[in-house]
Amino acid sequence: MANCEYTLKDVSNVSVAGVNVKNVTSGNISATDVVKLVSAITTKSVPLALNVNINVKNPTTKNALLTMMDWALDIAKTEFATGVTNQNYNIVASQTTTVPLGVSTDLYRLFSSDGLESLKTFASSFNSQGTSSQLGLRIRPSVSVAGQTIKSPSYIQIMKPTTTTGNGTGGSGISSSGSMRMGL
């Protein structure tokens, strides 16, 4: 039995239409950034890109090989994009390995009706750690142990989107761990 644990290490390089969201959250948005955001909406292409680093802990005495990872990006509790990474990672026995996951999608449909204000609200929902109360990420890893590939039967929630309450505040938006048991 392999029992790998998956936790969010960090989120970095978050950009919307090429604008670093830290500029928006810190109030340092420039005229150039505004032009990029407006241009993205008018051209109907609002790319979101972020790097998610996931720690994979292997508490067993045998190495495991992470062979594939399906991912699903949720925005405001709705699945927005899916993807897969096929890079192999050796998860050494009794150690933790960081697996980088590049996530990208086009946000245009999310903002097409409300325009720039909705886009600014989304970008400003990110905190200094690079997470957002509107953003969620689920993964479904496949590992190879003793020559046998095992795909997780379900997705593991790494980041959990929350909804804003009536007073304008929401949760941290992070569910930072999950685990998966795989029978051999």
C-alpha positions in Angstrom: 0.0 0.0 0.0 1.3 3.4 -1.0 0.1 6.4 1.0 1.2 9.6 -0.7 0.2 13.0 0.8 -0.2 16.0 -1.5 0.0 19.6 0.0 0.2 23.0 -1.5 3.7 24.4 -1.1 3.1 27.8 -2.8 1.6 29.6 -5.8 3.8 31.9 -7.8 4.0 34.0 -11.0 0.3 34.7 -11.1 -0.6 36.9 -14.0 -3.8 37.9 -15.8 -3.3 39.2 -19.3 0.4 39.5 -18.6 -0.2 41.7 -15.6 1.3 40.4 -12.3 -1.5 40.2 -9.8 0.8 41.4 -7.1 0.7 44.8 -8.8 -3.1 44.9 -8.5 -3.2 43.6 -4.9 -0.5 46.1 -3.8 -2.2 49.0 -5.6 0.8 49.5 -7.9 -1.1 49.0 -11.1 0.3 51.1 -13.9 -1.3 52.7 -16.9 0.4 50.0 -19.0 -1.2 47.3 -16.8 -4.6 48.9 -17.3 -4.1 49.0 -21.1 -3.1 45.3 -21.1 -6.2 44.4 -19.2 -8.5 46.5 -21.3 -6.9 45.2 -24.5 -7.3 41.6 -23.3 -11.0 42.1 -22.8 -11.5 43.9 -26.1 -9.6 41.1 -28.0 -11.7 38.5 -26.0 -8.6 36.8 -24.7 -7.8 37.1 -21.0 -5.0 34.6 -20.2 -4.5 33.5 -16.6 -1.1 31.8 -15.8 0.2 30.6 -12.5 2.7 28.1 -11.1 1.6 25.8 -8.4 4.2 23.9 -6.4 2.8 20.8 -4.8 4.7 18.8 -2.2 4.3 15.0 -2.5 5.3 13.1 0.6 6.1 9.4 0.3 5.9 7.9 3.8 6.6 4.3 2.5 9.9 2.5 2.3 9.7 2.2 -1.5 10.3 4.8 -4.2 7.3 5.8 -6.2 7.2 7.3 -9.7 4.7 10.0 -10.4 4.0 9.5 -14.1 1.1 11.8 -14.8 -1.1 14.4 -13.1 -4.5 15.5 -14.3 -5.5 18.9 -12.9 -8.7 20.9 -12.8 -8.9 24.6 -12.1 -12.0 25.9 -10.4 -13.0 29.5 -10.3 -15.8 30.6 -8.0 -16.6 26.9 -7.4 -17.1 26.2 -11.1 -14.7 24.0 -13.1 -13.1 26.3 -15.5 -10.2 24.5 -17.1 -8.5 21.1 -17.1 -5.2 19.8 -18.1 -2.5 17.1 -17.7 1.2 17.0 -17.0 3.0 13.9 -18.2 6.4 14.6 -16.7 7.8 11.8 -14.5 8.9 12.6 -10.9 10.7 10.2 -8.7 9.1 10.4 -5.2 11.8 9.0 -3.0 10.9 6.7 -0.1 10.4 8.6 3.2 10.9 12.0 1.6 9.0 14.9 0.2 9.4 16.0 -3.4 8.1 19.3 -4.9 6.3 18.9 -8.1 5.8 22.1 -10.2 2.5 22.5 -12.0 2.0 25.2 -14.7 -1.6 26.1 -15.0 -3.1 28.3 -17.7 -6.5 29.1 -19.1 -8.4 31.9 -20.8 -10.6 33.9 -18.4 -12.6 35.8 -21.0 -15.9 34.0 -20.5 -15.7 34.8 -16.8 -15.4 38.5 -17.5 -17.2 39.0 -20.8 -20.4 40.3 -19.2 -19.0 42.5 -16.5 -15.8 43.7 -18.2 -12.9 45.4 -16.6 -14.4 45.9 -13.1 -15.0 42.1 -12.8 -11.5 41.4 -14.0 -10.0 43.9 -11.4 -12.1 42.3 -8.7 -10.8 38.9 -9.6 -7.2 40.0 -9.8 -7.5 41.8 -6.4 -8.8 38.7 -4.8 -5.3 37.3 -4.7 -3.3 37.6 -1.5 0.4 38.0 -1.0 0.9 34.2 -1.0 -0.5 34.1 -4.6 -3.8 32.4 -3.6 -7.3 33.6 -4.2 -10.6 33.0 -2.5 -12.1 32.4 -5.9 -9.5 29.9 -7.2 -9.4 26.2 -6.6 -7.2 23.4 -7.9 -7.8 19.7 -7.8 -5.3 17.0 -8.9 -5.6 13.4 -9.9 -2.1 11.8 -9.8 -0.9 8.6 -11.3 2.0 6.8 -9.7 4.0 3.8 -10.6 5.1 1.5 -7.7 6.9 -1.7 -8.3 6.2 -1.4 -12.0 2.4 -1.0 -11.6 0.7 2.3 -12.5 -2.1 3.4 -10.3 -4.3 6.3 -11.1 -6.1 8.0 -8.2 -9.8 7.1 -8.4 -10.8 10.7 -7.7 -9.5 14.3 -7.6 -7.6 15.6 -4.5 -8.5 19.1 -3.5 -5.3 21.2 -3.2 -6.7 24.7 -3.2 -10.4 25.2 -2.4 -12.4 28.2 -3.7 -14.7 29.9 -1.3 -17.7 32.2 -1.8 -17.8 35.6 -0.4 -20.2 36.0 2.5 -22.7 38.9 2.8 -20.2 41.1 4.7 -17.7 41.0 1.9 -15.2 38.6 3.5 -14.5 35.1 2.6 -12.2 32.3 3.8 -8.6 32.0 2.9 -9.4 30.0 -0.2 -6.9 27.4 0.6 -7.4 23.7 1.4 -3.7 22.8 1.5 -3.6 19.1 1.8 -5.0 15.9 0.6 -4.0 12.3 0.7 -4.6 9.3 -1.5 -4.4 5.6 -0.8 -3.6 3.3 -3.6 -3.9 -0.4 -3.3 -1.3 -2.5 -5.1 
